[in-house]
Amino acid sequence: MVRCVSGLAHGVEFKLIEDPKRCAASEARSLRLARAIVVALIHLFGYVDQYPSLQVRN
């Protein structure tokens, strides 16, 4: 998901959205979800002390 949004992989789904504002909003939601997953995994496996900038956000 992060790779698609950042351009490291092909995000065909985003390219199909014609309205630039809707596309940007979809990409932003995807990035927030990806960040939440990464932060949850860091907390789950106990690496939170190594990554203090990754605090859980709502």
mmCIF file as gemmi writes it, N, C-alpha and C atoms, coordinates in Angstrom:
data_model
loop_
_atom_site.group_PDB
_atom_site.id
_atom_site.type_symbol
_atom_site.label_atom_id
_atom_site.label_alt_id
_atom_site.label_comp_id
_atom_site.label_asym_id
_atom_site.label_entity_id
_atom_site.label_seq_id
_atom_site.pdbx_PDB_ins_code
_atom_site.Cartn_x
_atom_site.Cartn_y
_atom_site.Cartn_z
_atom_site.occupancy
_atom_site.B_iso_or_equiv
_atom_site.pdbx_formal_charge
_atom_site.auth_seq_id
_atom_site.auth_asym_id
_atom_site.pdbx_PDB_model_num
ATOM 1 N N . MET Axp A 1 ? 0.834 -1.188 0 1 0 ? 1 A 1
ATOM 2 C CA . MET Axp A 1 ? 0 0 0 1 0 ? 1 A 1
ATOM 3 C C . MET Axp A 1 ? 0.875 1.247 0 1 0 ? 1 A 1
ATOM 4 N N . VAL Axp A 2 ? 1.86 1.288 0.891 1 0 ? 2 A 1
ATOM 5 C CA . VAL Axp A 2 ? 2.747 2.451 0.957 1 0 ? 2 A 1
ATOM 6 C C . VAL Axp A 2 ? 3.542 2.568 -0.336 1 0 ? 2 A 1
ATOM 7 N N . ARG Axp A 3 ? 3.97 1.432 -0.863 1 0 ? 3 A 1
ATOM 8 C CA . ARG Axp A 3 ? 4.734 1.446 -2.111 1 0 ? 3 A 1
ATOM 9 C C . ARG Axp A 3 ? 3.906 2.001 -3.263 1 0 ? 3 A 1
ATOM 10 N N . CYS Axp A 4 ? 2.631 1.685 -3.304 1 0 ? 4 A 1
ATOM 11 C CA . CYS Axp A 4 ? 1.769 2.194 -4.382 1 0 ? 4 A 1
ATOM 12 C C . CYS Axp A 4 ? 1.608 3.701 -4.293 1 0 ? 4 A 1
ATOM 13 N N . VAL Axp A 5 ? 1.37 4.188 -3.104 1 0 ? 5 A 1
ATOM 14 C CA . VAL Axp A 5 ? 1.137 5.619 -2.93 1 0 ? 5 A 1
ATOM 15 C C . VAL Axp A 5 ? 2.419 6.415 -3.171 1 0 ? 5 A 1
ATOM 16 N N . SER Axp A 6 ? 3.546 5.888 -2.717 1 0 ? 6 A 1
ATOM 17 C CA . SER Axp A 6 ? 4.798 6.627 -2.842 1 0 ? 6 A 1
ATOM 18 C C . SER Axp A 6 ? 5.417 6.521 -4.231 1 0 ? 6 A 1
ATOM 19 N N . GLY Axp A 7 ? 4.838 5.683 -5.096 1 0 ? 7 A 1
ATOM 20 C CA . GLY Axp A 7 ? 5.343 5.575 -6.45 1 0 ? 7 A 1
ATOM 21 C C . GLY Axp A 7 ? 6.364 4.473 -6.637 1 0 ? 7 A 1
ATOM 22 N N . LEU Axp A 8 ? 6.642 3.705 -5.602 1 0 ? 8 A 1
ATOM 23 C CA . LEU Axp A 8 ? 7.596 2.608 -5.726 1 0 ? 8 A 1
ATOM 24 C C . LEU Axp A 8 ? 6.971 1.375 -6.366 1 0 ? 8 A 1
ATOM 25 N N . ALA Axp A 9 ? 5.673 1.341 -6.429 1 0 ? 9 A 1
ATOM 26 C CA . ALA Axp A 9 ? 4.948 0.274 -7.109 1 0 ? 9 A 1
ATOM 27 C C . ALA Axp A 9 ? 3.813 0.925 -7.895 1 0 ? 9 A 1
ATOM 28 N N . HIS Axp A 10 ? 3.226 0.18 -8.773 1 0 ? 10 A 1
ATOM 29 C CA . HIS Axp A 10 ? 2.149 0.74 -9.592 1 0 ? 10 A 1
ATOM 30 C C . HIS Axp A 10 ? 0.834 0.678 -8.84 1 0 ? 10 A 1
ATOM 31 N N . GLY Axp A 11 ? 0.25 1.848 -8.58 1 0 ? 11 A 1
ATOM 32 C CA . GLY Axp A 11 ? -1.037 1.932 -7.906 1 0 ? 11 A 1
ATOM 33 C C . GLY Axp A 11 ? -2.126 2.181 -8.92 1 0 ? 11 A 1
ATOM 34 N N . VAL Axp A 12 ? -2.48 1.158 -9.649 1 0 ? 12 A 1
ATOM 35 C CA . VAL Axp A 12 ? -3.455 1.298 -10.724 1 0 ? 12 A 1
ATOM 36 C C . VAL Axp A 12 ? -4.783 1.831 -10.201 1 0 ? 12 A 1
ATOM 37 N N . GLU Axp A 13 ? -5.179 1.414 -9.023 1 0 ? 13 A 1
ATOM 38 C CA . GLU Axp A 13 ? -6.464 1.85 -8.484 1 0 ? 13 A 1
ATOM 39 C C . GLU Axp A 13 ? -6.525 3.363 -8.329 1 0 ? 13 A 1
ATOM 40 N N . PHE Axp A 14 ? -5.447 3.969 -7.885 1 0 ? 14 A 1
ATOM 41 C CA . PHE Axp A 14 ? -5.437 5.416 -7.713 1 0 ? 14 A 1
ATOM 42 C C . PHE Axp A 14 ? -5.441 6.139 -9.062 1 0 ? 14 A 1
ATOM 43 N N . LYS Axp A 15 ? -4.799 5.558 -10.035 1 0 ? 15 A 1
ATOM 44 C CA . LYS Axp A 15 ? -4.735 6.194 -11.356 1 0 ? 15 A 1
ATOM 45 C C . LYS Axp A 15 ? -6.093 6.194 -12.049 1 0 ? 15 A 1
ATOM 46 N N . LEU Axp A 16 ? -6.992 5.318 -11.619 1 0 ? 16 A 1
ATOM 47 C CA . LEU Axp A 16 ? -8.314 5.244 -12.228 1 0 ? 16 A 1
ATOM 48 C C . LEU Axp A 16 ? -9.253 6.338 -11.707 1 0 ? 16 A 1
ATOM 49 N N . ILE Axp A 17 ? -8.885 6.989 -10.615 1 0 ? 17 A 1
ATOM 50 C CA . ILE Axp A 17 ? -9.708 8.06 -10.045 1 0 ? 17 A 1
ATOM 51 C C . ILE Axp A 17 ? -9.402 9.337 -10.816 1 0 ? 17 A 1
ATOM 52 N N . GLU Axp A 18 ? -10.379 9.828 -11.531 1 0 ? 18 A 1
ATOM 53 C CA . GLU Axp A 18 ? -10.159 10.983 -12.404 1 0 ? 18 A 1
ATOM 54 C C . GLU Axp A 18 ? -10.074 12.31 -11.653 1 0 ? 18 A 1
ATOM 55 N N . ASP Axp A 19 ? -10.837 12.459 -10.589 1 0 ? 19 A 1
ATOM 56 C CA . ASP Axp A 19 ? -10.85 13.708 -9.826 1 0 ? 19 A 1
ATOM 57 C C . ASP Axp A 19 ? -9.595 13.788 -8.957 1 0 ? 19 A 1
ATOM 58 N N . PRO Axp A 20 ? -8.721 14.776 -9.185 1 0 ? 20 A 1
ATOM 59 C CA . PRO Axp A 20 ? -7.468 14.871 -8.428 1 0 ? 20 A 1
ATOM 60 C C . PRO Axp A 20 ? -7.675 14.991 -6.911 1 0 ? 20 A 1
ATOM 61 N N . LYS Axp A 21 ? -8.723 15.686 -6.49 1 0 ? 21 A 1
ATOM 62 C CA . LYS Axp A 21 ? -8.96 15.842 -5.051 1 0 ? 21 A 1
ATOM 63 C C . LYS Axp A 21 ? -9.368 14.514 -4.423 1 0 ? 21 A 1
ATOM 64 N N . ARG Axp A 22 ? -10.223 13.771 -5.104 1 0 ? 22 A 1
ATOM 65 C CA . ARG Axp A 22 ? -10.636 12.46 -4.581 1 0 ? 22 A 1
ATOM 66 C C . ARG Axp A 22 ? -9.457 11.495 -4.577 1 0 ? 22 A 1
ATOM 67 N N . CYS Axp A 23 ? -8.625 11.567 -5.615 1 0 ? 23 A 1
ATOM 68 C CA . CYS Axp A 23 ? -7.446 10.706 -5.685 1 0 ? 23 A 1
ATOM 69 C C . CYS Axp A 23 ? -6.498 11.018 -4.529 1 0 ? 23 A 1
ATOM 70 N N . ALA Axp A 24 ? -6.247 12.292 -4.289 1 0 ? 24 A 1
ATOM 71 C CA . ALA Axp A 24 ? -5.36 12.702 -3.195 1 0 ? 24 A 1
ATOM 72 C C . ALA Axp A 24 ? -5.923 12.268 -1.845 1 0 ? 24 A 1
ATOM 73 N N . ALA Axp A 25 ? -7.23 12.405 -1.669 1 0 ? 25 A 1
ATOM 74 C CA . ALA Axp A 25 ? -7.859 11.989 -0.415 1 0 ? 25 A 1
ATOM 75 C C . ALA Axp A 25 ? -7.727 10.482 -0.22 1 0 ? 25 A 1
ATOM 76 N N . SER Axp A 26 ? -7.882 9.715 -1.28 1 0 ? 26 A 1
ATOM 77 C CA . SER Axp A 26 ? -7.74 8.262 -1.192 1 0 ? 26 A 1
ATOM 78 C C . SER Axp A 26 ? -6.306 7.871 -0.858 1 0 ? 26 A 1
ATOM 79 N N . GLU Axp A 27 ? -5.354 8.536 -1.48 1 0 ? 27 A 1
ATOM 80 C CA . GLU Axp A 27 ? -3.949 8.264 -1.185 1 0 ? 27 A 1
ATOM 81 C C . GLU Axp A 27 ? -3.624 8.61 0.265 1 0 ? 27 A 1
ATOM 82 N N . ALA Axp A 28 ? -4.143 9.727 0.745 1 0 ? 28 A 1
ATOM 83 C CA . ALA Axp A 28 ? -3.895 10.136 2.133 1 0 ? 28 A 1
ATOM 84 C C . ALA Axp A 28 ? -4.475 9.122 3.108 1 0 ? 28 A 1
ATOM 85 N N . ARG Axp A 29 ? -5.691 8.643 2.836 1 0 ? 29 A 1
ATOM 86 C CA . ARG Axp A 29 ? -6.295 7.62 3.703 1 0 ? 29 A 1
ATOM 87 C C . ARG Axp A 29 ? -5.462 6.348 3.702 1 0 ? 29 A 1
ATOM 88 N N . SER Axp A 30 ? -4.947 5.967 2.55 1 0 ? 30 A 1
ATOM 89 C CA . SER Axp A 30 ? -4.121 4.764 2.449 1 0 ? 30 A 1
ATOM 90 C C . SER Axp A 30 ? -2.831 4.913 3.244 1 0 ? 30 A 1
ATOM 91 N N . LEU Axp A 31 ? -2.228 6.091 3.165 1 0 ? 31 A 1
ATOM 92 C CA . LEU Axp A 31 ? -1.002 6.328 3.934 1 0 ? 31 A 1
ATOM 93 C C . LEU Axp A 31 ? -1.263 6.3 5.435 1 0 ? 31 A 1
ATOM 94 N N . ARG Axp A 32 ? -2.405 6.877 5.858 1 0 ? 32 A 1
ATOM 95 C CA . ARG Axp A 32 ? -2.737 6.838 7.292 1 0 ? 32 A 1
ATOM 96 C C . ARG Axp A 32 ? -2.963 5.407 7.756 1 0 ? 32 A 1
ATOM 97 N N . LEU Axp A 33 ? -3.635 4.614 6.942 1 0 ? 33 A 1
ATOM 98 C CA . LEU Axp A 33 ? -3.859 3.216 7.292 1 0 ? 33 A 1
ATOM 99 C C . LEU Axp A 33 ? -2.539 2.454 7.353 1 0 ? 33 A 1
ATOM 100 N N . ALA Axp A 34 ? -1.68 2.667 6.365 1 0 ? 34 A 1
ATOM 101 C CA . ALA Axp A 34 ? -0.383 1.989 6.355 1 0 ? 34 A 1
ATOM 102 C C . ALA Axp A 34 ? 0.441 2.375 7.581 1 0 ? 34 A 1
ATOM 103 N N . ARG Axp A 35 ? 0.427 3.652 7.946 1 0 ? 35 A 1
ATOM 104 C CA . ARG Axp A 35 ? 1.162 4.095 9.126 1 0 ? 35 A 1
ATOM 105 C C . ARG Axp A 35 ? 0.599 3.441 10.385 1 0 ? 35 A 1
ATOM 106 N N . ALA Axp A 36 ? -0.718 3.375 10.473 1 0 ? 36 A 1
ATOM 107 C CA . ALA Axp A 36 ? -1.346 2.755 11.637 1 0 ? 36 A 1
ATOM 108 C C . ALA Axp A 36 ? -0.949 1.288 11.752 1 0 ? 36 A 1
ATOM 109 N N . ILE Axp A 37 ? -0.868 0.595 10.63 1 0 ? 37 A 1
ATOM 110 C CA . ILE Axp A 37 ? -0.463 -0.813 10.644 1 0 ? 37 A 1
ATOM 111 C C . ILE Axp A 37 ? 0.978 -0.95 11.107 1 0 ? 37 A 1
ATOM 112 N N . VAL Axp A 38 ? 1.875 -0.114 10.571 1 0 ? 38 A 1
ATOM 113 C CA . VAL Axp A 38 ? 3.29 -0.172 10.963 1 0 ? 38 A 1
ATOM 114 C C . VAL Axp A 38 ? 3.451 0.138 12.448 1 0 ? 38 A 1
ATOM 115 N N . VAL Axp A 39 ? 2.778 1.176 12.922 1 0 ? 39 A 1
ATOM 116 C CA . VAL Axp A 39 ? 2.864 1.544 14.337 1 0 ? 39 A 1
ATOM 117 C C . VAL Axp A 39 ? 2.315 0.416 15.21 1 0 ? 39 A 1
ATOM 118 N N . ALA Axp A 40 ? 1.216 -0.19 14.814 1 0 ? 40 A 1
ATOM 119 C CA . ALA Axp A 40 ? 0.639 -1.298 15.586 1 0 ? 40 A 1
ATOM 120 C C . ALA Axp A 40 ? 1.61 -2.465 15.657 1 0 ? 40 A 1
ATOM 121 N N . LEU Axp A 41 ? 2.275 -2.77 14.553 1 0 ? 41 A 1
ATOM 122 C CA . LEU Axp A 41 ? 3.24 -3.868 14.559 1 0 ? 41 A 1
ATOM 123 C C . LEU Axp A 41 ? 4.447 -3.555 15.439 1 0 ? 41 A 1
ATOM 124 N N . ILE Axp A 42 ? 4.893 -2.314 15.399 1 0 ? 42 A 1
ATOM 125 C CA . ILE Axp A 42 ? 6.02 -1.914 16.255 1 0 ? 42 A 1
ATOM 126 C C . ILE Axp A 42 ? 5.643 -2.071 17.718 1 0 ? 42 A 1
ATOM 127 N N . HIS Axp A 43 ? 4.427 -1.665 18.077 1 0 ? 43 A 1
ATOM 128 C CA . HIS Axp A 43 ? 3.97 -1.813 19.454 1 0 ? 43 A 1
ATOM 129 C C . HIS Axp A 43 ? 3.759 -3.28 19.809 1 0 ? 43 A 1
ATOM 130 N N . LEU Axp A 44 ? 3.208 -4.052 18.877 1 0 ? 44 A 1
ATOM 131 C CA . LEU Axp A 44 ? 2.943 -5.462 19.116 1 0 ? 44 A 1
ATOM 132 C C . LEU Axp A 44 ? 4.217 -6.232 19.412 1 0 ? 44 A 1
ATOM 133 N N . PHE Axp A 45 ? 5.273 -5.944 18.665 1 0 ? 45 A 1
ATOM 134 C CA . PHE Axp A 45 ? 6.516 -6.675 18.838 1 0 ? 45 A 1
ATOM 135 C C . PHE Axp A 45 ? 7.487 -6.003 19.804 1 0 ? 45 A 1
ATOM 136 N N . GLY Axp A 46 ? 7.064 -4.911 20.438 1 0 ? 46 A 1
ATOM 137 C CA . GLY Axp A 46 ? 7.846 -4.302 21.505 1 0 ? 46 A 1
ATOM 138 C C . GLY Axp A 46 ? 9.013 -3.45 21.064 1 0 ? 46 A 1
ATOM 139 N N . TYR Axp A 47 ? 8.974 -2.909 19.865 1 0 ? 47 A 1
ATOM 140 C CA . TYR Axp A 47 ? 10.069 -2.072 19.392 1 0 ? 47 A 1
ATOM 141 C C . TYR Axp A 47 ? 9.812 -0.587 19.589 1 0 ? 47 A 1
ATOM 142 N N . VAL Axp A 48 ? 8.814 -0.24 20.37 1 0 ? 48 A 1
ATOM 143 C CA . VAL Axp A 48 ? 8.426 1.159 20.508 1 0 ? 48 A 1
ATOM 144 C C . VAL Axp A 48 ? 9.545 2.013 21.105 1 0 ? 48 A 1
ATOM 145 N N . ASP Axp A 49 ? 10.394 1.434 21.939 1 0 ? 49 A 1
ATOM 146 C CA . ASP Axp A 49 ? 11.503 2.197 22.514 1 0 ? 49 A 1
ATOM 147 C C . ASP Axp A 49 ? 12.526 2.597 21.46 1 0 ? 49 A 1
ATOM 148 N N . GLN Axp A 50 ? 12.627 1.826 20.396 1 0 ? 50 A 1
ATOM 149 C CA . GLN Axp A 50 ? 13.579 2.137 19.333 1 0 ? 50 A 1
ATOM 150 C C . GLN Axp A 50 ? 13.046 3.185 18.355 1 0 ? 50 A 1
ATOM 151 N N . TYR Axp A 51 ? 11.735 3.412 18.388 1 0 ? 51 A 1
ATOM 152 C CA . TYR Axp A 51 ? 11.103 4.353 17.465 1 0 ? 51 A 1
ATOM 153 C C . TYR Axp A 51 ? 10.193 5.315 18.244 1 0 ? 51 A 1
ATOM 154 N N . PRO Axp A 52 ? 10.764 6.201 19.035 1 0 ? 52 A 1
ATOM 155 C CA . PRO Axp A 52 ? 9.929 7.092 19.86 1 0 ? 52 A 1
ATOM 156 C C . PRO Axp A 52 ? 9.065 8.055 19.044 1 0 ? 52 A 1
ATOM 157 N N . SER Axp A 53 ? 9.442 8.324 17.794 1 0 ? 53 A 1
ATOM 158 C CA . SER Axp A 53 ? 8.635 9.251 16.988 1 0 ? 53 A 1
ATOM 159 C C . SER Axp A 53 ? 7.339 8.601 16.495 1 0 ? 53 A 1
ATOM 160 N N . LEU Axp A 54 ? 7.242 7.296 16.615 1 0 ? 54 A 1
ATOM 161 C CA . LEU Axp A 54 ? 6.037 6.606 16.146 1 0 ? 54 A 1
ATOM 162 C C . LEU Axp A 54 ? 5.072 6.386 17.294 1 0 ? 54 A 1
ATOM 163 N N . GLN Axp A 55 ? 4.521 7.461 17.754 1 0 ? 55 A 1
ATOM 164 C CA . GLN Axp A 55 ? 3.504 7.377 18.798 1 0 ? 55 A 1
ATOM 165 C C . GLN Axp A 55 ? 2.166 7.055 18.163 1 0 ? 55 A 1
ATOM 166 N N . VAL Axp A 56 ? 1.309 6.386 18.903 1 0 ? 56 A 1
ATOM 167 C CA . VAL Axp A 56 ? -0.01 6.055 18.398 1 0 ? 56 A 1
ATOM 168 C C . VAL Axp A 56 ? -0.82 7.331 18.29 1 0 ? 56 A 1
ATOM 169 N N . ARG Axp A 57 ? -1.363 7.587 17.091 1 0 ? 57 A 1
ATOM 170 C CA . ARG Axp A 57 ? -2.198 8.758 16.849 1 0 ? 57 A 1
ATOM 171 C C . ARG Axp A 57 ? -3.577 8.302 16.443 1 0 ? 57 A 1
ATOM 172 N N . ASN Axp A 58 ? -4.562 9.126 16.733 1 0 ? 58 A 1
ATOM 173 C CA . ASN Axp A 58 ? -5.935 8.831 16.295 1 0 ? 58 A 1
ATOM 174 C C . ASN Axp A 58 ? -6.205 9.486 14.973 1 0 ? 58 A 1
